[in-house]
Amino acid sequence: RLDEPARELLGWAAAFGTRFDLLTLERATGTAPLELGTRVGELERHGIVRASPDGLGYDFTHDLVRAGAYRQLSEPRRRGVHRCIARTLEALDDAESSRAGDVAHHAALGGEAELAARAALAAARRCMRLFAAWEAARLADFGMQQLGALPRVEKLRYEVASLSVLVFSGAWAERLESIKRDLTRATASAQDAGLQAELVDGLQALSTLQYDGGDFGGAHGTTL
């Protein structure tokens, strides 16, 4: 029952998730504000979306409606939509990286591995500042899952930084040996590649991990 422009917009809205706002949707799709308002108005009239309780955006009336709209996107189209959303959110992000988690999510779905890794690291560091250690560790792990296709030097930079987040978030408690092994390998690789800043950061994290794990002699040697 929707006309073609509204049906086209529906796929974009579904890719955002259960909630979206007009400003971000406008920038992602490149639709003029008045035209966008008309299309969203048609979605409202058909009971597909509704204004969110806080009045700052829109929600889908039901998760099944959103899921159905999302499934209508072909896989190539879906990846392109998520890629555009990720770049739009990155451009809108602030100094506190408040949108970085969403950027990482959409970038990963859009096949933008470097952007996904970078945004996940920024989001993880933000969580550390907010004392959300569990979420920081989850984001660091998510970021490292995106590193496979990156060039070696770039991969090492993100890997050392993400492993450091795992150490300082306290996530090492249940994964001490695996994180120590990965950090030792990444640090040695950083040294071989001449990445001095990453070498220093990696050694600092490794010494902290050794100390907290009770290996005081190893922590002393790594610190020196």
Backbone torsions as a table, in degrees:
resi	resn	phi	psi	omega
1	ARG	NA	-8.3	-179.6
2	LEU	-85.5	147.7	172.0
3	ASP	-77.9	168.9	-172.2
4	GLU	-60.5	-45.8	179.0
5	PRO	-59.6	-40.8	179.3
6	ALA	-68.2	-38.0	178.3
7	ARG	-65.4	-37.7	177.0
8	GLU	-63.4	-44.0	-180.0
9	LEU	-65.6	-33.9	-177.4
10	LEU	-59.7	-39.1	178.2
11	GLY	-62.7	-41.4	177.4
12	TRP	-62.8	-46.6	-179.1
13	ALA	-60.9	-40.2	-179.9
14	ALA	-65.2	-35.7	179.7
15	ALA	-66.8	-28.9	177.6
16	PHE	-65.2	-31.7	-176.2
17	GLY	122.4	-158.1	-176.7
18	THR	-72.5	-19.4	-176.3
19	ARG	-133.7	145.3	176.3
20	PHE	-150.6	159.1	176.4
21	ASP	-120.2	156.4	-172.0
22	LEU	-68.6	-37.2	-178.1
23	LEU	-61.7	-48.1	-179.5
24	THR	-66.6	-40.6	178.5
25	LEU	-63.5	-39.4	178.5
26	GLU	-62.0	-46.3	-177.4
27	ARG	-71.0	-35.8	-179.3
28	ALA	-69.1	-40.8	-175.4
29	THR	-91.8	-17.2	-176.8
30	GLY	71.6	21.4	-179.4
31	THR	-86.0	138.2	177.5
32	ALA	-62.8	144.9	-175.6
33	PRO	-53.7	-45.8	-177.5
34	LEU	-66.2	-41.6	178.9
35	GLU	-65.4	-39.6	178.6
36	LEU	-62.1	-43.2	178.6
37	GLY	-60.5	-38.5	178.1
38	THR	-64.5	-44.1	-179.2
39	ARG	-65.7	-44.5	179.0
40	VAL	-64.8	-36.5	177.3
41	GLY	-59.5	-38.4	177.9
42	GLU	-66.7	-39.2	177.4
43	LEU	-62.9	-37.2	176.3
44	GLU	-64.6	-45.0	-177.0
45	ARG	-62.3	-31.0	178.8
46	HIS	-87.9	4.6	176.4
47	GLY	71.9	26.3	-179.1
48	ILE	-91.3	-41.8	176.4
49	VAL	-126.3	163.8	176.7
50	ARG	-146.6	156.8	177.4
51	ALA	-64.1	137.6	178.8
52	SER	-70.1	155.6	-176.1
53	PRO	-56.1	-32.6	-179.1
54	ASP	-83.0	-4.9	177.6
55	GLY	74.9	10.6	-175.7
56	LEU	-98.8	-4.4	-178.1
57	GLY	-171.9	-155.6	-178.3
58	TYR	-132.3	149.9	173.8
59	ASP	-120.3	154.9	168.0
60	PHE	-74.6	146.3	-178.2
61	THR	-69.6	-22.0	178.2
62	HIS	-158.4	147.0	179.7
63	ASP	-61.6	-33.5	-179.7
64	LEU	-66.6	-33.2	176.8
65	VAL	-65.0	-46.8	178.9
66	ARG	-62.1	-45.2	-178.7
67	ALA	-61.6	-39.9	178.5
68	GLY	-64.3	-42.0	178.4
69	ALA	-65.5	-38.4	-178.7
70	TYR	-66.7	-38.5	-178.9
71	ARG	-66.9	-20.2	179.2
72	GLN	-73.6	-13.8	176.5
73	LEU	-79.6	129.5	174.2
74	SER	-67.7	160.8	-176.6
75	GLU	-59.9	-46.8	177.5
76	PRO	-61.3	-40.9	179.2
77	ARG	-64.7	-40.3	-179.6
78	ARG	-61.5	-44.8	-179.9
79	ARG	-63.8	-40.2	178.7
80	GLY	-64.9	-40.3	178.6
81	VAL	-63.6	-46.7	179.8
82	HIS	-64.2	-36.4	178.7
83	ARG	-63.4	-44.3	178.0
84	CYS	-64.0	-41.2	179.6
85	ILE	-63.7	-43.1	-179.8
86	ALA	-60.7	-45.2	-179.3
87	ARG	-67.1	-36.4	178.1
88	THR	-65.6	-46.5	180.0
89	LEU	-64.5	-36.6	178.0
90	GLU	-62.7	-41.4	179.7
91	ALA	-66.7	-29.0	-179.3
92	LEU	-87.9	-11.4	-173.8
93	ASP	-65.0	155.7	-177.7
94	ASP	-107.6	-177.5	-176.8
95	ALA	-64.5	-23.0	-179.0
96	GLU	-87.5	0.9	179.0
97	SER	57.3	39.9	-175.8
98	SER	-68.9	-21.1	179.0
99	ARG	-102.9	3.4	-171.3
100	ALA	-61.5	-36.1	179.0
101	GLY	-62.5	-41.2	177.9
102	ASP	-68.3	-38.1	177.3
103	VAL	-59.8	-45.8	-179.4
104	ALA	-61.2	-42.7	-179.4
105	HIS	-60.7	-51.2	-176.8
106	HIS	-71.6	-35.4	178.9
107	ALA	-63.7	-40.2	178.7
108	ALA	-64.2	-43.3	178.7
109	LEU	-68.3	-24.7	179.3
110	GLY	-92.0	1.0	177.9
111	GLY	80.1	16.7	178.4
112	GLU	-95.1	80.9	-171.5
113	ALA	-62.4	-44.5	-176.7
114	GLU	-65.8	-43.7	178.7
115	LEU	-63.9	-40.2	178.7
116	ALA	-62.1	-44.1	179.8
117	ALA	-66.1	-43.0	-179.6
118	ARG	-64.7	-43.7	-178.7
119	ALA	-70.0	-37.9	178.5
120	ALA	-63.1	-39.9	177.9
121	LEU	-65.5	-42.5	178.2
122	ALA	-62.7	-41.9	179.2
123	ALA	-66.5	-39.1	179.3
124	ALA	-63.9	-42.5	178.8
125	ARG	-65.9	-35.6	176.3
126	ARG	-63.8	-42.6	178.4
127	CYS	-62.2	-36.2	176.9
128	MET	-62.9	-39.7	178.6
129	ARG	-65.9	-27.2	-179.0
130	LEU	-95.2	7.5	179.4
131	PHE	62.8	27.7	175.7
132	ALA	-97.4	72.5	-170.0
133	ALA	-65.0	-41.9	-177.7
134	TRP	-62.8	-44.3	180.0
135	GLU	-66.6	-36.5	177.0
136	ALA	-60.6	-43.5	179.7
137	ALA	-65.6	-40.1	178.9
138	ARG	-62.2	-43.2	-179.5
139	LEU	-68.6	-37.6	177.3
140	ALA	-62.4	-43.4	176.8
141	ASP	-62.7	-42.5	179.3
142	PHE	-60.9	-42.9	179.2
143	GLY	-61.7	-40.6	-178.7
144	MET	-68.8	-24.0	176.9
145	GLN	-69.5	-15.3	-177.4
146	GLN	-93.6	-0.9	-167.2
147	LEU	-85.0	-10.4	-171.2
148	GLY	-55.2	-39.2	-174.0
149	ALA	-91.8	-0.6	-175.6
150	LEU	-81.5	153.9	173.6
151	PRO	-59.1	155.7	-171.2
152	ARG	-56.7	-49.1	-176.0
153	VAL	-64.1	-44.9	-179.9
154	GLU	-62.8	-42.1	179.2
155	LYS	-60.7	-42.7	-179.7
156	LEU	-62.8	-41.2	-179.0
157	ARG	-60.2	-48.2	-179.4
158	TYR	-69.2	-36.2	-177.3
159	GLU	-65.9	-47.2	179.2
160	VAL	-61.9	-44.5	-179.3
161	ALA	-63.5	-41.5	-178.6
162	SER	-70.7	-39.9	176.3
163	LEU	-63.6	-35.5	176.9
164	SER	-63.4	-39.3	175.9
165	VAL	-60.4	-43.0	178.8
166	LEU	-59.8	-39.7	179.6
167	VAL	-65.8	-52.3	-173.6
168	PHE	-77.8	-12.1	174.4
169	SER	-82.7	-13.3	-177.3
170	GLY	88.5	5.2	-177.9
171	ALA	-68.6	-13.4	-176.8
172	TRP	-67.1	-20.3	-172.0
173	ALA	-51.6	-41.0	-179.0
174	GLU	-99.2	-3.0	-174.9
175	ARG	-134.6	33.7	-171.6
176	LEU	-54.6	-53.1	-173.3
177	GLU	-67.9	-41.2	-177.9
178	SER	-68.7	-40.9	178.7
179	ILE	-68.2	-40.0	178.3
180	LYS	-62.2	-42.5	179.8
181	ARG	-64.8	-46.0	-179.7
182	ASP	-65.1	-40.2	-178.6
183	LEU	-69.5	-38.9	177.2
184	THR	-62.2	-44.7	178.8
185	ARG	-64.7	-45.7	-178.0
186	ALA	-65.6	-37.8	179.3
187	THR	-66.2	-43.0	178.2
188	ALA	-64.1	-38.5	178.5
189	SER	-67.0	-38.1	177.7
190	ALA	-63.3	-38.4	178.1
191	GLN	-65.7	-44.0	178.7
192	ASP	-62.0	-34.1	-177.9
193	ALA	-85.2	-2.1	179.6
194	GLY	74.5	24.5	-179.9
195	LEU	-90.4	85.9	-171.4
196	GLN	-64.2	-44.9	-177.9
197	ALA	-63.2	-42.1	179.8
198	GLU	-68.2	-35.6	176.7
199	LEU	-60.8	-47.1	-179.9
200	VAL	-62.0	-47.1	-179.3
201	ASP	-63.3	-40.6	179.8
202	GLY	-65.3	-41.9	178.6
203	LEU	-66.4	-37.8	177.7
204	GLN	-62.5	-46.2	179.3
205	ALA	-64.7	-40.9	-179.1
206	LEU	-64.9	-41.7	178.9
207	SER	-65.0	-37.9	176.9
208	THR	-64.2	-42.7	179.3
209	LEU	-62.9	-43.9	179.0
210	GLN	-64.1	-42.9	-179.1
211	TYR	-64.1	-49.6	-178.4
212	ASP	-65.3	-26.4	178.1
213	GLY	-86.3	1.7	176.6
214	GLY	91.3	3.6	178.9
215	ASP	-91.8	77.4	-174.0
216	PHE	-69.9	-35.8	177.5
217	GLY	-64.8	-43.1	177.8
218	GLY	-64.4	-40.2	178.8
219	ALA	-62.9	-39.7	179.6
220	HIS	-63.6	-47.0	-179.2
221	GLY	-64.8	-42.6	179.7
222	THR	-65.3	-38.9	179.1
223	THR	-62.9	-44.2	177.6
224	LEU	-63.3	NA	NA
